[in-house]
Amino acid sequence: MSATPGAAGARVGRLSVCVYCASSDGVAPSNVALAEAVGRGIAARGWTLVSGGGRRSMMGAVAKGARSGGARTVGVIPRSMVEREWADHDCDELLVTDTMRERKALMDAHADAFITLPGGVGTCEELFETWSARVLDLHTKPVVLLDPDGHYTGLLTWLHGLVDSGFALPSAMEWLVVTGEVGAALDACASTR
């Protein structure tokens, strides 16, 4: 991979951290608070937030938390979802794409690391795409799963079962950092392992 802004070699000083999380209403207030805490943590380290560009639910909270601490925020949202997710026009940079695939590609290109918070099908899909690309050595960016309340316990049990049954190599699990602490998740983003 060439030395682009999102390349592993660029991980000095100001990081850009992509956060995947729910954008749907109705999630537990503790998850919204978690997202806001992650945003504040990104700001406290002087980093940039890359998010899905929505202003609702956890997605909006992570951007709000980042901006409250003075962080630069980059939102990436497909045109078809601008109204559905209530585009976050307060982002320092709001990129509107034609497709979801373009959205994910731009988020990836703008990020030096990835944190996945509790979420649904779309959040899991984003986690799996960035993690599988890391396992395949298509990038060297940290991939972190922040799960303080056990939201992903069943998924992690299933994943370890894939290793046990030979469907995944044990090394695949080494490239996914799982933690329940915001600080540890952010520390892992700065890792160059």
C-alpha positions as CSV (number, residue, x, y, z in Angstrom):
1,M,0.0,0.0,0.0
2,S,1.4,3.4,-0.9
3,A,1.9,6.1,1.7
4,T,-1.4,7.9,1.5
5,P,-3.1,9.8,4.4
6,G,-4.8,6.6,5.6
7,A,-1.7,4.4,5.1
8,A,-0.1,2.8,8.1
9,G,3.1,4.7,7.6
10,A,1.2,7.9,8.1
11,R,0.3,7.0,11.7
12,V,2.4,9.7,13.4
13,G,1.0,12.6,15.2
14,R,-2.6,13.3,14.3
15,L,-4.6,10.1,13.6
16,S,-7.9,9.8,11.9
17,V,-10.1,7.2,13.6
18,C,-13.1,5.8,11.8
19,V,-15.9,4.8,14.2
20,Y,-18.6,2.4,13.1
21,C,-21.8,2.3,15.2
22,A,-25.6,2.4,15.1
23,S,-27.5,5.3,13.5
24,S,-30.9,4.0,14.4
25,D,-33.1,5.5,17.1
26,G,-34.1,3.3,20.0
27,V,-30.7,2.1,21.2
28,A,-30.0,2.1,24.9
29,P,-28.9,5.5,26.3
30,S,-25.7,3.8,27.6
31,N,-24.7,3.1,24.1
32,V,-25.3,6.7,23.0
33,A,-23.2,7.8,26.0
34,L,-20.5,5.4,25.0
35,A,-20.4,6.9,21.5
36,E,-20.1,10.4,22.9
37,A,-17.3,9.3,25.2
38,V,-15.4,7.8,22.3
39,G,-15.8,11.1,20.4
40,R,-14.5,13.1,23.4
41,G,-11.6,10.7,23.7
42,I,-10.7,11.1,20.1
43,A,-10.7,14.9,20.6
44,A,-8.7,14.7,23.8
45,R,-5.9,13.0,21.8
46,G,-6.0,15.7,19.1
47,W,-7.2,13.2,16.5
48,T,-9.8,13.4,13.7
49,L,-13.1,11.5,13.7
50,V,-14.3,9.8,10.5
51,S,-17.9,8.6,10.7
52,G,-20.9,7.7,8.6
53,G,-22.0,11.3,8.4
54,G,-25.4,10.9,10.3
55,R,-26.5,13.0,13.2
56,R,-28.9,10.6,14.8
57,S,-28.4,8.0,17.6
58,M,-24.8,6.8,18.3
59,M,-23.4,8.1,15.0
60,G,-24.5,11.6,15.9
61,A,-23.3,11.3,19.5
62,V,-19.8,10.3,18.5
63,A,-19.5,13.3,16.2
64,K,-21.0,15.6,18.9
65,G,-18.5,14.3,21.5
66,A,-15.6,14.8,19.1
67,R,-16.7,18.4,18.2
68,S,-17.3,19.2,21.9
69,G,-13.5,18.7,22.4
70,G,-12.5,20.5,19.3
71,A,-11.8,17.5,17.0
72,R,-12.1,17.7,13.2
73,T,-15.0,15.6,12.0
74,V,-15.3,14.0,8.6
75,G,-18.7,12.4,7.7
76,V,-19.3,10.2,4.7
77,I,-22.9,9.4,3.7
78,P,-24.6,8.1,0.6
79,R,-27.0,10.5,-1.1
80,S,-29.9,8.0,-0.5
81,M,-29.4,8.2,3.2
82,V,-29.0,11.9,3.7
83,E,-32.6,12.3,4.7
84,R,-33.0,8.9,6.4
85,E,-29.9,9.4,8.7
86,W,-30.3,13.2,8.9
87,A,-27.0,14.1,7.5
88,D,-24.7,15.8,10.0
89,H,-24.1,19.2,8.3
90,D,-22.0,20.3,11.2
91,C,-19.1,18.1,10.1
92,D,-16.0,19.9,9.1
93,E,-16.1,17.9,5.9
94,L,-19.3,16.1,4.8
95,L,-18.7,13.8,1.8
96,V,-21.8,12.6,-0.1
97,T,-21.4,9.5,-2.2
98,D,-23.6,7.7,-4.7
99,T,-23.4,4.2,-3.1
100,M,-22.7,2.4,0.1
101,R,-19.6,0.9,-1.4
102,E,-18.2,4.3,-2.2
103,R,-19.1,5.4,1.3
104,K,-17.1,2.6,2.9
105,A,-14.2,3.1,0.5
106,L,-14.0,6.8,1.4
107,M,-14.2,6.1,5.1
108,D,-11.4,3.6,4.8
109,A,-9.3,6.0,2.8
110,H,-9.6,8.7,5.4
111,A,-8.9,6.4,8.4
112,D,-5.7,5.3,10.1
113,A,-7.6,3.0,12.5
114,F,-11.1,1.6,13.0
115,I,-13.3,1.3,16.2
116,T,-16.5,-0.6,16.1
117,L,-19.1,0.1,18.8
118,P,-22.3,-1.8,19.4
119,G,-24.6,-1.8,16.4
120,G,-26.7,-3.9,14.1
121,V,-26.3,-5.6,10.7
122,G,-24.7,-2.6,8.9
123,T,-22.2,-2.1,11.8
124,C,-21.2,-5.8,11.7
125,E,-20.8,-5.7,8.0
126,E,-18.4,-2.7,8.3
127,L,-16.4,-4.5,11.1
128,F,-16.1,-7.7,9.0
129,E,-15.0,-5.8,5.9
130,T,-12.2,-3.9,7.6
131,W,-11.2,-6.8,9.7
132,S,-11.1,-9.3,6.9
133,A,-9.0,-6.8,4.8
134,R,-6.6,-6.6,7.7
135,V,-6.4,-10.4,8.0
136,L,-5.6,-10.5,4.2
137,D,-2.9,-7.9,4.7
138,L,-4.7,-5.5,2.4
139,H,-4.0,-2.8,5.0
140,T,-2.1,-2.6,8.3
141,K,-4.5,-0.4,10.3
142,P,-5.7,-1.3,13.8
143,V,-9.2,-2.9,14.0
144,V,-10.8,-2.5,17.4
145,L,-14.1,-3.8,18.8
146,L,-15.2,-1.8,21.8
147,D,-17.8,-3.8,23.7
148,P,-18.1,-2.8,27.4
149,D,-21.5,-4.4,27.9
150,G,-21.2,-7.7,26.1
151,H,-23.2,-6.7,23.0
152,Y,-20.9,-8.9,20.8
153,T,-20.5,-11.9,23.2
154,G,-22.4,-14.3,21.0
155,L,-20.6,-13.1,17.9
156,L,-17.2,-13.6,19.6
157,T,-18.2,-17.1,20.7
158,W,-19.2,-18.0,17.2
159,L,-15.9,-16.5,15.8
160,H,-13.8,-18.6,18.2
161,G,-15.9,-21.6,17.1
162,L,-14.8,-20.8,13.5
163,V,-11.2,-21.1,14.6
164,D,-11.9,-24.3,16.6
165,S,-13.5,-25.9,13.5
166,G,-10.8,-24.9,11.1
167,F,-12.9,-22.3,9.2
168,A,-10.6,-19.4,10.4
169,L,-7.0,-19.3,11.3
170,P,-6.1,-18.5,14.9
171,S,-4.0,-15.5,13.5
172,A,-7.3,-13.9,12.3
173,M,-8.3,-13.3,15.9
174,E,-5.0,-11.7,16.6
175,W,-5.9,-8.8,14.3
176,L,-9.1,-7.9,16.1
177,V,-8.5,-6.0,19.3
178,V,-11.4,-6.6,21.7
179,T,-11.8,-4.4,24.8
180,G,-14.4,-3.0,27.1
181,E,-12.6,0.3,27.9
182,V,-12.6,3.5,25.8
183,G,-9.0,4.3,26.7
184,A,-7.8,0.9,25.8
185,A,-9.6,1.1,22.5
186,L,-8.0,4.4,21.7
187,D,-4.6,3.2,22.8
188,A,-5.0,0.3,20.3
189,C,-5.7,2.7,17.5
190,A,-2.3,4.2,18.0
191,S,-0.6,0.8,17.9
192,T,1.7,0.0,15.0
193,R,1.8,-3.8,15.6
